[in-house]
Amino acid sequence: MSSPIVPTLIDLPSELHGSRVLLRPYRGDDAEQVFAAVDESRDHLRPWLTWVDNNRTVEEVRDYCIRSQANWLLRSELALAIFDAGSGRFLGGTGLHNLDWELRAFEIGYWLRVSAIGHGYATESIRLVADFALSRLQARRVTLRCDARNDASRRVAERAGFILEGRLRNVSMAPDGSVSDDLVYAVVPEDHERS
């Protein structure tokens, strides 16, 4: 019988480096940059993400950043800030959520500030996180779910090499209160080896 997995003892890197992005856990001193990005992007993010209106002040965002730091240490959520590797500008967030350490199954989430959309940052970040999960964390499954109406997120998943597995009908409440379908994309080790 194998030893139980102790997530807090899993060694995690302090940064993930892509060709144009740097991903790292949030820190409390990121709050001003994160708040500016959220504030710039509220109208764009609001249809898809429920947390947007819960981050109305720098202090609320600072609380989020500190809680993210604590969750990283506990390995209960692995939220990562996305920065432009050259300029250091905060671009958005990503990470692994709904962690199942025994199965080694994780879900990727992400968002970008409006001014960073359309430059390939999301695709590069998602590939980087998926590669980290599959290679370093020995993930057996990495999923990405998006509202079926969110064409941009669908395209990012497909460009990042995720395979559409299906459509979950009437599965989510959108921030506006409407019931929505989710598309479920995933990669497994065999997909990763082929790419």
C-alpha positions as CSV (number, residue, x, y, z in Angstrom):
1,M,0.0,0.0,0.0
2,S,1.4,3.4,-1.0
3,S,1.8,6.3,1.4
4,P,-0.9,8.9,1.4
5,I,-0.2,12.0,-0.6
6,V,0.7,15.0,1.6
7,P,0.1,18.0,-0.7
8,T,2.0,20.5,1.5
9,L,5.2,18.5,1.0
10,I,5.0,18.6,-2.8
11,D,7.8,20.8,-4.0
12,L,6.5,23.6,-6.3
13,P,8.6,26.1,-8.2
14,S,8.4,29.8,-7.3
15,E,7.9,30.8,-11.0
16,L,7.0,29.3,-14.3
17,H,8.7,30.9,-17.3
18,G,7.3,31.0,-20.9
19,S,8.7,32.9,-23.8
20,R,6.6,36.0,-23.1
21,V,5.0,35.3,-19.8
22,L,6.1,34.8,-16.2
23,L,3.7,33.0,-13.9
24,R,4.1,33.1,-10.1
25,P,1.9,32.8,-7.0
26,Y,0.2,36.0,-5.9
27,R,1.7,38.2,-3.2
28,G,0.1,40.9,-1.1
29,D,2.1,43.6,-2.8
30,D,0.5,42.6,-6.1
31,A,-2.8,44.2,-5.0
32,E,-2.5,47.5,-6.8
33,Q,-1.6,46.0,-10.1
34,V,-4.3,43.3,-9.9
35,F,-6.9,45.9,-8.9
36,A,-6.0,48.1,-11.8
37,A,-6.4,45.1,-14.2
38,V,-9.7,44.1,-12.7
39,D,-11.0,47.6,-12.7
40,E,-10.0,48.1,-16.4
41,S,-11.7,44.9,-17.3
42,R,-14.9,44.8,-15.3
43,D,-17.4,45.1,-18.2
44,H,-15.5,42.5,-20.2
45,L,-15.1,40.0,-17.3
46,R,-18.5,40.4,-15.7
47,P,-20.5,38.2,-18.1
48,W,-18.2,35.2,-17.3
49,L,-16.8,35.6,-13.9
50,T,-18.7,35.9,-10.6
51,W,-15.8,37.2,-8.5
52,V,-15.4,40.5,-10.5
53,D,-17.8,42.5,-8.4
54,N,-16.4,41.1,-5.1
55,N,-13.1,42.9,-5.8
56,R,-14.1,46.6,-5.7
57,T,-11.2,48.0,-3.7
58,V,-7.5,47.5,-3.5
59,E,-8.0,46.1,0.0
60,E,-10.4,43.5,-1.2
61,V,-7.9,42.5,-3.9
62,R,-5.1,42.5,-1.3
63,D,-7.1,40.1,0.8
64,Y,-7.5,37.8,-2.3
65,C,-3.8,37.9,-3.0
66,I,-2.9,37.0,0.6
67,R,-5.5,34.2,0.7
68,S,-4.1,32.9,-2.6
69,Q,-0.7,32.9,-1.1
70,A,-2.0,30.8,1.9
71,N,-3.8,28.4,-0.4
72,W,-0.6,27.9,-2.4
73,L,1.2,26.9,0.8
74,L,-1.6,24.5,1.7
75,R,-1.8,23.3,-1.9
76,S,-5.6,23.7,-1.8
77,E,-5.6,26.1,-4.8
78,L,-2.6,27.0,-7.0
79,A,-3.5,30.5,-8.3
80,L,-0.9,32.2,-10.4
81,A,-0.5,35.8,-11.5
82,I,0.4,36.3,-15.2
83,F,3.1,38.9,-15.9
84,D,4.6,40.1,-19.2
85,A,8.1,38.6,-19.0
86,G,9.8,41.6,-20.4
87,S,8.0,44.5,-18.8
88,G,6.7,43.0,-15.6
89,R,3.2,44.3,-16.3
90,F,0.4,42.3,-14.6
91,L,-1.7,40.7,-17.4
92,G,-4.2,38.5,-15.6
93,G,-4.5,35.3,-13.6
94,T,-4.5,31.5,-14.1
95,G,-3.9,28.5,-12.0
96,L,-5.0,25.0,-11.0
97,H,-8.3,24.6,-9.1
98,N,-10.5,21.8,-7.9
99,L,-7.4,19.9,-7.0
100,D,-7.7,16.1,-6.6
101,W,-4.2,15.1,-5.4
102,E,-5.0,11.4,-5.2
103,L,-6.2,11.1,-8.8
104,R,-3.9,13.9,-9.9
105,A,-6.7,15.7,-11.7
106,F,-6.8,19.5,-11.9
107,E,-8.9,22.2,-13.5
108,I,-7.3,25.3,-15.2
109,G,-8.9,28.7,-14.9
110,Y,-7.7,32.0,-16.4
111,W,-8.6,35.6,-17.2
112,L,-6.8,38.5,-18.9
113,R,-7.1,42.2,-18.5
114,V,-8.8,43.8,-21.6
115,S,-5.6,45.4,-22.9
116,A,-3.8,42.1,-22.9
117,I,-6.4,40.2,-24.9
118,G,-5.5,39.1,-28.5
119,H,-1.8,38.8,-28.0
120,G,-1.5,35.1,-27.3
121,Y,-0.8,35.5,-23.6
122,A,-3.7,33.3,-22.5
123,T,-2.8,30.5,-24.8
124,E,0.9,30.6,-23.7
125,S,-0.1,30.7,-20.1
126,I,-2.5,27.8,-20.4
127,R,0.0,25.7,-22.2
128,L,2.6,26.5,-19.5
129,V,0.2,25.5,-16.6
130,A,-0.9,22.4,-18.4
131,D,2.7,21.3,-19.1
132,F,3.5,22.0,-15.4
133,A,0.6,19.9,-14.2
134,L,1.3,17.0,-16.6
135,S,5.1,17.0,-16.3
136,R,5.9,18.2,-12.8
137,L,2.7,17.1,-10.9
138,Q,2.1,13.9,-12.9
139,A,-1.5,14.9,-13.6
140,R,-3.6,12.2,-15.1
141,R,-6.2,14.8,-16.3
142,V,-6.3,18.6,-16.7
143,T,-9.6,20.2,-17.6
144,L,-10.7,23.6,-18.7
145,R,-14.4,24.5,-18.6
146,C,-15.9,27.6,-20.2
147,D,-19.3,29.0,-20.8
148,A,-20.5,27.7,-24.2
149,R,-21.2,31.3,-25.2
150,N,-17.6,32.4,-24.6
151,D,-16.1,32.0,-28.0
152,A,-12.8,33.6,-27.0
153,S,-12.2,31.1,-24.1
154,R,-13.2,28.2,-26.4
155,R,-10.6,29.3,-29.0
156,V,-7.9,29.6,-26.2
157,A,-8.6,26.0,-25.1
158,E,-8.4,24.7,-28.6
159,R,-5.2,26.6,-29.4
160,A,-3.6,25.4,-26.2
161,G,-4.2,21.8,-27.3
162,F,-7.2,20.9,-25.1
163,I,-9.7,18.3,-26.5
164,L,-13.4,19.1,-26.4
165,E,-15.0,16.3,-24.4
166,G,-18.5,17.5,-24.2
167,R,-21.1,20.1,-23.4
168,L,-22.8,20.1,-20.0
169,R,-26.3,21.5,-20.4
170,N,-27.8,23.9,-17.9
171,V,-24.9,23.3,-15.5
172,S,-23.9,26.8,-14.4
173,M,-25.5,30.1,-13.3
174,A,-23.9,32.9,-15.2
175,P,-23.2,36.1,-13.2
176,D,-26.3,37.7,-14.8
177,G,-28.5,34.9,-13.3
178,S,-29.1,33.0,-16.5
179,V,-28.5,29.3,-16.7
180,S,-25.7,28.4,-19.1
181,D,-24.1,25.4,-20.7
182,D,-20.4,24.7,-20.1
183,L,-18.0,23.2,-22.6
184,V,-15.5,20.7,-21.1
185,Y,-12.0,20.5,-22.5
186,A,-9.3,18.3,-21.2
187,V,-5.7,17.0,-21.8
188,V,-4.4,13.8,-20.5
189,P,-0.8,12.5,-20.6
190,E,-1.3,10.8,-23.9
191,D,-2.4,14.1,-25.5
192,H,0.6,15.8,-24.0
193,E,3.0,13.2,-25.4
194,R,1.6,13.6,-28.9
195,S,2.1,17.4,-28.8
